[in-house]
């Protein structure tokens, strides 16, 4: 037969080393820290807030006797704000993710209305997409406030119980999220119809992440003008394991906030970049500072749990800091932080999504902080 005899290739024998390749992959270590941190946060949160379980039940398994939310306009009568030096300058708005804490973005919009300023471009991320896209569609802040505070749990929470209940028999095949995501798309379609990203009066962008190719893209008028705004909202909030990924162009796409929580690229990578930017942090501590680990963590029981969150967030928060620096190098920036970090820390992130009770207060805080921020950009005190 000779030296080149044909035949099926022989599979390389599996050694102990090859079997350990995946579980000991250095890049998986952050995943392990993530699991440890989440378990600790949930345990601490449930112990510290007995109402959390009740609110989750009400959100995911509403009962006939549960009282639904009432639409609310939380704002006082409009109070004019002198735009001063902002007149004739373009204003950009960029917001982090942060679940329902980014209802504060509605308050930011109310402040810009009072100042008589329309943003030239908006970038949102994850939870801020729920509020930023309707505002970019031209809706007044008060109308957006009434819409989102009036949403019932079933309007945006649609657990895929059939898939969940068959996880074990099906070996979790096909499972990628507790919620289907169809409800939120239908709800926003009822509000905005078939408006497409290319039709938005104010250009609005949001990061999305491709599962198969592990890459980031920014949804918006320049990149996906044909996509409906309702579909963009759904895709922008599709947090892995929480909301099922959305199909697009043969791939599966999720919330890009898991990579870029502070998406400044849509503001900077355009010819008509804004002269001034109002930036909203609703996810990390003040100024994108890291959460402090206890100095005596080595002396505490289960020492590694006390620093696990540092490993889990180190890359994302460093990118946010770099993005803030790039933004400040390019234009005048005021960073506002209307909602205390503790509101979205740990299980608070999920609590503020399944329950809308705090959203009106976040909107009021967003207005107050944005008025001060706009006054600073305008070159005078409030």
C-alpha positions as CSV (number, residue, x, y, z in Angstrom):
1,X,0.0,0.0,0.0
2,X,2.9,2.4,0.5
3,X,3.5,5.1,2.9
4,X,0.4,7.0,2.0
5,X,-2.2,4.4,2.6
6,X,-5.7,5.9,2.9
7,X,-8.1,5.4,5.8
8,X,-10.0,7.2,8.5
9,X,-7.9,9.4,10.7
10,X,-7.2,8.0,14.1
11,X,-8.5,10.2,16.9
12,X,-5.9,11.4,19.3
13,X,-6.2,9.5,22.6
14,X,-7.8,11.6,25.4
15,X,-5.3,12.1,28.1
16,X,-5.8,13.6,31.6
17,X,-4.3,16.8,30.2
18,X,-6.8,17.2,27.4
19,X,-9.7,16.4,29.7
20,X,-8.7,19.2,32.0
21,X,-8.1,21.7,29.2
22,X,-11.7,23.1,29.3
23,X,-12.3,23.3,33.1
24,X,-8.8,24.7,33.8
25,X,-8.8,27.2,30.9
26,X,-7.5,30.5,32.4
27,X,-10.2,32.5,30.8
28,X,-12.9,30.4,32.5
29,X,-11.7,31.5,35.9
30,X,-13.7,34.7,35.7
31,X,-16.8,32.5,35.1
32,X,-16.1,30.6,38.3
33,X,-15.7,33.8,40.2
34,X,-18.9,35.0,38.7
35,X,-20.8,31.9,40.0
36,X,-19.3,32.3,43.4
37,X,-20.2,36.0,43.6
38,X,-23.7,35.6,42.3
39,X,-24.4,32.8,44.8
40,X,-23.1,35.0,47.6
41,X,-25.1,38.1,46.4
42,X,-28.3,36.2,46.2
43,X,-27.9,34.6,49.6
44,X,-27.0,38.0,51.2
45,X,-29.8,39.8,49.3
46,X,-32.5,37.3,50.3
47,X,-31.4,37.5,54.0
48,X,-31.3,41.3,53.9
49,X,-34.6,41.9,52.1
50,X,-37.4,39.5,52.8
51,X,-39.6,41.3,50.2
52,X,-37.3,40.4,47.3
53,X,-38.7,36.9,46.9
54,X,-42.3,38.3,47.0
55,X,-41.5,40.9,44.3
56,X,-39.9,38.2,42.1
57,X,-42.9,36.0,42.5
58,X,-45.2,38.8,41.7
59,X,-43.2,39.7,38.6
60,X,-42.6,36.2,37.3
61,X,-45.8,34.5,38.5
62,X,-48.5,37.1,38.8
63,X,-51.7,36.1,40.5
64,X,-55.3,37.4,39.8
65,X,-55.4,39.3,43.1
66,X,-52.2,41.1,42.5
67,X,-52.7,44.8,42.1
68,X,-51.3,46.1,38.8
69,X,-49.2,49.3,38.6
70,X,-50.8,52.6,37.8
71,X,-49.2,54.9,35.2
72,X,-47.4,57.8,36.8
73,X,-46.1,61.2,35.7
74,X,-43.7,62.0,38.6
75,X,-42.5,65.3,37.4
76,X,-43.5,68.8,38.8
77,X,-44.7,71.4,36.4
78,X,-42.0,72.3,33.8
79,X,-39.4,74.7,35.1
80,X,-37.5,76.5,32.4
81,X,-33.8,76.2,32.5
82,X,-31.5,78.7,30.7
83,X,-29.4,76.8,28.3
84,X,-26.8,79.6,28.3
85,X,-23.7,78.6,26.4
86,X,-25.4,75.4,25.2
87,X,-27.3,77.4,22.6
88,X,-26.0,76.5,19.2
89,X,-23.9,73.6,20.5
90,X,-24.7,69.9,20.0
91,X,-25.4,67.8,23.0
92,X,-24.9,64.0,23.2
93,X,-26.3,61.7,25.9
94,X,-24.8,58.4,26.9
95,X,-26.1,56.0,29.6
96,X,-24.8,52.8,31.1
97,X,-26.9,49.8,31.8
98,X,-28.2,49.3,35.2
99,X,-31.6,47.7,35.0
100,X,-34.6,49.8,36.2
101,X,-32.2,52.4,37.7
102,X,-31.9,53.9,34.2
103,X,-35.5,55.1,34.5
104,X,-33.5,58.1,35.6
105,X,-32.9,58.7,31.8
106,X,-36.5,59.8,31.5
107,X,-35.7,62.5,34.1
108,X,-32.7,63.5,32.0
109,X,-35.0,63.9,29.0
110,X,-37.3,66.1,31.1
111,X,-34.4,68.3,32.0
112,X,-33.3,68.7,28.3
113,X,-36.9,69.6,27.4
114,X,-37.0,72.3,30.1
115,X,-33.7,73.6,28.7
116,X,-35.1,73.6,25.2
117,X,-32.3,71.3,24.0
118,X,-32.7,68.3,21.8
119,X,-29.8,65.8,21.9
120,X,-28.0,65.2,18.6
121,X,-27.2,61.6,19.4
122,X,-28.0,59.1,22.2
123,X,-26.2,55.9,23.2
124,X,-27.9,53.5,25.6
125,X,-27.0,50.1,27.0
126,X,-29.0,47.2,28.4
127,X,-31.7,48.6,30.8
128,X,-31.3,52.2,29.5
129,X,-32.6,51.0,26.1
130,X,-36.1,50.5,27.7
131,X,-36.2,54.3,28.2
132,X,-33.8,55.8,25.7
133,X,-35.4,54.4,22.5
134,X,-38.9,55.7,23.1
135,X,-37.4,59.1,24.0
136,X,-35.3,59.1,20.8
137,X,-38.5,58.3,18.9
138,X,-39.8,61.7,19.9
139,X,-42.0,60.9,22.8
140,X,-42.2,63.5,25.6
141,X,-40.6,62.5,28.9
142,X,-44.0,62.6,30.7
143,X,-45.5,60.2,28.2
144,X,-42.6,57.7,28.4
145,X,-42.9,57.9,32.2
146,X,-46.6,57.0,32.1
147,X,-45.9,54.2,29.6
148,X,-43.1,52.4,31.5
149,X,-44.6,52.9,35.0
150,X,-47.9,51.4,33.7
151,X,-46.3,48.3,32.4
152,X,-47.7,45.1,34.0
153,X,-45.2,42.3,34.7
154,X,-46.7,40.3,31.8
155,X,-45.9,43.2,29.4
156,X,-42.2,42.6,29.6
157,X,-41.6,39.4,31.7
158,X,-42.5,36.2,29.9
159,X,-40.9,33.2,31.5
160,X,-40.4,30.2,29.3
161,X,-41.7,27.7,31.8
162,X,-42.0,24.9,29.3
163,X,-38.3,25.0,28.6
164,X,-37.4,25.5,32.3
165,X,-39.5,22.5,33.4
166,X,-37.9,20.2,30.8
167,X,-34.3,21.3,31.4
168,X,-33.2,18.0,33.0
169,X,-35.0,15.6,30.5
170,X,-33.6,17.6,27.6
171,X,-30.1,18.0,29.2
172,X,-30.7,21.8,28.9
173,X,-30.5,21.7,25.1
174,X,-31.6,25.0,23.6
175,X,-31.8,26.8,26.9
176,X,-30.2,30.3,26.9
177,X,-32.6,32.4,29.0
178,X,-35.4,32.3,31.5
179,X,-37.4,34.9,29.7
180,X,-38.4,34.6,26.0
181,X,-38.2,38.3,25.3
182,X,-41.2,38.3,23.0
183,X,-43.4,40.2,25.5
184,X,-41.2,43.3,25.7
185,X,-40.9,43.5,21.9
186,X,-44.7,43.2,21.5
187,X,-45.3,45.9,24.2
188,X,-42.9,48.3,22.6
189,X,-44.4,47.6,19.2
190,X,-47.8,48.6,20.6
191,X,-46.2,51.9,21.6
192,X,-44.1,52.6,18.6
193,X,-45.6,50.5,15.8
194,X,-43.2,49.5,13.1
195,X,-41.0,52.5,13.5
196,X,-37.5,51.6,12.3
197,X,-34.1,52.7,13.7
198,X,-33.5,54.7,10.5
199,X,-36.7,56.7,11.2
200,X,-35.7,57.9,14.7
201,X,-35.9,61.7,15.1
202,X,-32.9,61.4,17.4
203,X,-30.2,58.8,16.4
204,X,-30.0,56.2,19.2
205,X,-27.5,53.4,19.5
206,X,-27.1,50.3,21.7
207,X,-24.3,47.6,21.9
208,X,-25.2,44.0,21.1
209,X,-23.0,41.0,21.4
210,X,-22.9,38.0,19.0
211,X,-22.7,34.7,20.7
212,X,-21.2,32.5,18.0
213,X,-18.6,35.0,16.8
214,X,-17.9,36.7,20.2
215,X,-18.0,40.2,18.7
216,X,-19.7,43.5,19.5
217,X,-21.9,45.7,17.2
218,X,-23.8,48.9,17.8
219,X,-27.4,48.9,16.7
220,X,-28.6,52.2,15.3
221,X,-29.6,54.2,12.3
222,X,-26.2,53.9,10.6
223,X,-25.8,50.2,11.2
224,X,-29.3,48.6,11.2
225,X,-31.7,51.3,9.8
226,X,-34.2,48.6,8.7
227,X,-34.6,47.1,12.2
228,X,-37.8,48.0,14.1
229,X,-37.2,50.0,17.3
230,X,-39.2,47.4,19.2
231,X,-36.9,44.6,18.1
232,X,-33.8,46.8,19.0
233,X,-35.2,47.2,22.6
234,X,-35.6,43.5,23.0
235,X,-32.1,42.7,21.6
236,X,-30.4,45.4,23.7
237,X,-31.7,43.9,27.0
238,X,-31.3,40.2,26.2
239,X,-29.0,39.5,29.1
240,X,-27.5,36.0,28.8
241,X,-29.2,33.4,31.0
242,X,-31.9,35.9,31.9
243,X,-33.4,36.7,28.4
244,X,-33.1,34.5,25.4
245,X,-30.8,35.7,22.6
246,X,-32.3,37.2,19.5
247,X,-31.7,35.9,16.0
248,X,-30.3,38.3,13.5
249,X,-28.5,37.5,10.2
250,X,-28.1,33.9,11.1
251,X,-26.6,34.5,14.5
252,X,-27.7,34.9,18.1
253,X,-27.3,38.3,19.7
254,X,-27.4,39.4,23.4
255,X,-27.1,42.5,25.5
256,X,-23.8,44.1,24.6
257,X,-23.5,45.6,28.1
258,X,-21.8,42.4,29.2
259,X,-18.8,43.7,27.2
260,X,-19.2,47.5,26.9
261,X,-21.3,48.9,29.8
262,X,-20.6,52.6,28.8
263,X,-21.0,52.8,25.0
264,X,-19.2,56.0,23.9
265,X,-18.3,54.7,20.4
266,X,-21.5,55.8,18.8
267,X,-20.8,59.4,20.0
268,X,-17.2,59.5,19.1
269,X,-17.0,57.5,15.8
270,X,-19.2,59.9,13.8
271,X,-18.3,63.0,11.8
272,X,-20.7,65.3,13.7
273,X,-19.6,64.3,17.2
274,X,-21.3,66.3,19.9
275,X,-19.7,69.4,21.4
276,X,-20.9,68.5,24.9
277,X,-22.0,65.2,26.5
278,X,-24.3,64.4,29.5
279,X,-23.2,61.0,30.7
280,X,-25.3,58.8,33.1
281,X,-23.7,56.2,35.3
282,X,-26.3,53.9,36.8
283,X,-24.3,50.7,37.2
284,X,-21.0,51.2,39.0
285,X,-19.8,53.2,42.0
286,X,-19.1,56.9,41.7
287,X,-16.9,57.8,38.8
288,X,-16.6,54.2,37.8
289,X,-14.7,53.5,40.9
290,X,-14.2,49.8,41.8
291,X,-16.1,48.3,44.7
292,X,-13.7,48.2,47.7
293,X,-12.7,44.7,48.9
294,X,-12.1,44.4,52.6
295,X,-8.4,44.8,53.5
296,X,-8.5,41.9,55.8
297,X,-10.1,39.5,53.3
298,X,-7.3,36.9,53.8
299,X,-8.3,36.6,57.5
300,X,-12.0,36.0,56.8
301,X,-13.7,32.6,56.4
302,X,-14.1,31.7,52.7
303,X,-11.5,34.4,51.9
304,X,-11.8,34.1,48.1
305,X,-15.5,35.0,48.1
306,X,-14.6,38.5,49.4
307,X,-12.6,39.3,46.3
308,X,-14.4,37.3,43.7
309,X,-16.4,40.3,42.5
310,X,-13.2,42.2,41.8
311,X,-12.1,39.5,39.3
312,X,-15.5,39.3,37.8
313,X,-15.8,43.0,37.0
314,X,-12.2,44.1,36.5
315,X,-12.2,44.1,32.6
316,X,-15.6,45.7,32.2
317,X,-15.1,48.5,34.7
318,X,-11.6,49.3,33.3
319,X,-13.1,49.6,29.8
320,X,-15.7,52.0,31.2
321,X,-13.0,54.1,32.7
322,X,-11.1,54.2,29.4
323,X,-14.2,55.1,27.6
324,X,-14.9,58.0,30.0
325,X,-11.3,59.2,29.4
326,X,-11.7,59.1,25.6
327,X,-15.0,61.0,25.9
328,X,-13.4,63.7,28.1
329,X,-10.5,64.0,25.7
330,X,-12.9,64.6,22.8
331,X,-15.5,66.9,24.2
332,X,-16.9,68.6,27.3
333,X,-18.4,66.0,29.6
334,X,-20.5,66.1,32.8
335,X,-21.0,62.7,34.5
336,X,-24.2,62.4,36.6
337,X,-25.1,59.5,38.9
338,X,-28.8,59.9,40.0
339,X,-29.3,56.5,41.6
340,X,-27.1,55.3,44.4
341,X,-24.9,52.3,43.5
342,X,-26.5,50.3,46.4
343,X,-29.8,50.2,44.5
344,X,-28.3,48.1,41.7
345,X,-25.7,46.2,43.6
346,X,-26.0,42.4,43.8
347,X,-29.7,41.3,43.6
348,X,-30.8,44.9,43.3
349,X,-30.0,44.7,39.6
350,X,-32.7,42.1,39.2
351,X,-35.0,43.6,41.8
352,X,-35.1,46.9,39.9
353,X,-36.1,45.0,36.7
354,X,-38.9,42.8,38.0
355,X,-40.3,45.6,40.1
356,X,-41.1,49.1,38.9
357,X,-42.0,50.7,42.2
358,X,-38.9,52.8,42.5
359,X,-38.8,54.0,38.9
360,X,-40.7,57.2,39.4
361,X,-38.3,58.2,42.1
362,X,-35.4,57.5,39.8
363,X,-36.9,59.7,37.2
364,X,-37.2,62.6,39.6
365,X,-33.6,62.1,40.6
366,X,-32.5,62.0,37.0
367,X,-34.2,65.3,36.3
368,X,-32.6,67.0,39.3
369,X,-29.1,65.7,38.5
370,X,-29.5,66.5,34.8
371,X,-30.6,70.1,35.5
372,X,-27.4,70.6,37.5
373,X,-25.4,68.9,34.8
374,X,-26.8,71.0,32.0
375,X,-26.3,74.1,34.1
376,X,-22.6,73.1,34.4
377,X,-22.3,72.6,30.7
378,X,-24.0,75.9,30.0
379,X,-21.5,77.6,32.2
380,X,-23.6,78.9,35.0
381,X,-24.9,77.6,38.3
382,X,-28.5,76.5,38.7
